[in-house]
Amino acid sequence: MTRIADALRSADQTRAIELGRGVLDRTGPMFVELFAGRSALVVADENTFGCAGEQVVASLRAAGVVLAAEPMVLPGAPTLYAGYPAVEAVRDRLASLPGAIACSIGAGTLNDITKLASGELERPYLHVCTAASVDGYSAFGASIAIDGFKATRSCPAPAGVIADLDVLQAAPQRLTATGYGDLSEKIPAGADWILADELGIEPIHPAAWSLVQESARAVLRRPAAIARAEPEAVAALTESLLLSGLGMQAAKSSRPASGAGHQFSHTWEMSGHGLTWEPPLSHGFKVGIGSIASCALWEASLALDLRALDVERVVARAPSPEQVETRVRAALPEAFADESVAASQSKQLRGAELRDRLRLVVERWPTVVERVRPQLVSAAEMMDMLRVAGAPHHPTLIGIDMDRFRATHQMARMIRRRYTILDVLEDCGMLDQVVDNLFAATGFWGRHRSGASSDSSEPPGTVTTPP
Ligand SMILES: [Zn+2]
């Protein structure tokens, strides 16, 4: 808890976190401490209310909190309620109860629904976690599906978070593996941040860096303990996920926790992939596949000798704004093309600016390699870590075939302004070539064309199966 207590000092939205065994009964006292005199609306679904609902209600009552209404209990399966209509329902219920503060009980989806509903009313809220599945519990922003497309909306993090390890440890293993998948991307995301730092594009925020990176590495080294839901492993994973959210608050950006690997996941989320599966394909499972993709790109890039780069040739071939727009519109669905055209054009340098960038890349590349090497794990290692943790470890295991997966390498770069390994390769005119090599017979993805595992120790039933 000391690390969390320290981290809370640099967070500007979350003021209190209780992490430990049996802390559900701290919900009431925390609510009073944060929102003295306000009434509460408990929001849960049938499953999460079953996990912790009675205890949360009892704790609120014991602390003298008035329940503004009966708990709002959504249907048991997220497929039945995830999406913007649920946000509107929670928001309208809250709005009908003047001054009431939401106390949500659930995993990522319920937290995001309540976060956005509360954010739209400019009311704070408190969240009780039921699984160690996402780092979004303590982060701002909510990922919500609107008309079948998932998008991240801006809204503040919860003012308070309760994470009871007895509850989290009893959660389905699939959800803990999902948290591991979300956390796995901190490794290549750290490499992306080092790159942006070295090129003067986005300096590293030292406090946010250590909040996210230090604990994540220790947790990620123990995938088997995660698969077995060992108490200390679930505790360490939960702490690390919470610290990651607080790291984003400290940096006022998702940069500390999200790099190119997350952009693979966002690309699939934006097209609604796996949204209607039961259970829906989780964020962390998609992110895990993005982590492997990003590690493979980094691995190939570390072997490049950029001293031979023909800077003038690359500058002469830089695409015009019209060409950038044509490419983005050809690659991405219309629903998010405008946003992606703007993101892609903001990153595309030309002429003297591109020349300066490329000279800097060539000059700094040996330092980038030196700094990034100890940060990374190999793609094969990342694949193995996810497999052992019980998370999907191949794109085909989340219903992404190899052609779609390959195309995602281009799309993932187009959808965000964030500078990552994808961008430095594109700036150097090498992205297509590096991706071709990865998918050639001798490349990483050429050698790993299927997700079939030869290892019979794989935990059964932990991977979401596409219908
Ligand atoms: Zn994430």
Residues whose N, C-alpha, C, O or C-beta is under 5 A from the ligand:
A	BS01	ZN	D182
